[in-house]
Amino acid sequence: MRNIKYFFVNETSSPSPTPDALGSIVSDFRYSHIIDAAGLSRAELLQLLSLARRHYPEAKILSLSEINGRSIRPSDSMNQLRKELSDLTPLPQNL
């Protein structure tokens, strides 16, 4: 099974991130997967991220626009998206 530690949301209209952005992600953040949000409604993106979260509950969800080299600068829009996602995703129950 693939180990994923980061999900990156590509919010741009471009189907793929710029080579510079992708290069910084690959070199600084290993075990990542890019989710293309272009053309998706907010509900569709939340559903897709919820599914990803079920398979990889520990993975961080970031936007490509939040990455600047090795530093991460959270954005208000992604914070709101993460909040909505946490409201949708049930907490795991301890057995």
N, C-alpha and C positions, 0 to 999 in steps of 0.2 A: 504494500500500500504506500502511496506517495505521501511524503511528509510535507505539509504546507504550514508555514508559520505566518505568512502575510497574504492577504488578498488586497490587491490594488485595483481601485475603481478608475477606469479611464472615462472621464466625463466629457472629453472633447468630441467633436464631431468626426474626428479622424478615426478610422477603424483600428489604427494601431498607434501606440505612443511614439513620440519622436525618438530617434536613435539615442540622443543624449539622455533623455529621461529613462529609457529602457536600460541603457548602459549603467547609469548610476544605481538603478534598482537591482540589476543582476549582480553588480559588484559589491554593493553594500548590504543588500537584503536577500539572503539566500532562501531557498525553499518558498518561493512566492508564485502566485498565479494572478494574472491580470484579467479582470472582468470588464468587458466593454459595455458601458452604460449608454452609449450613443443610440438614440432611437427607442430606448426603453422608457416606459412610463415609470413614475416613482413607485407605483404599486408592483410593477413587474420587477424592478430592481430590488425592492425589498423582499419579494418572493425568492428571487435568485440568491440574494445574500443570506436569507434565512435557510435555504437548502444547503448552501455552502457551510454555514455555521453549524448545522446538524452533523455534517461529516467531519468538520474540523473546528470543534468548539473553542479551542485555545488560540486559533489564528486571529491576528490583528487585522482590522479592516481599515484601510487608508485610501485616500485619493492620490493619484499621481501628482496632482497640484499641491499636495501637502508635503511632498518630498523636495528637499533642497539639499542635494549632496547627502551628507550623513545626518543632517538635522531634519526634524519633522516639525512642521508648523500647522497645528490643527486649524481647520476652517470652520466657520459657523455652520455652513451648509452640511458638511460631513458630520459635524457633531450632532446636528438635528437628525440626520439619517441614521447615525448609530443609536441615538435615543429611540427613534421609532423602531429600529430593529430589536433593541433590547426589550421594548414593550411587547413585541410579537413573539420573541423567543422565550419559551418557558425555562425556568431554572431547573437544573438537574436535581433529581431527588436522591438523597442518600439512602442506600438500601441497608 
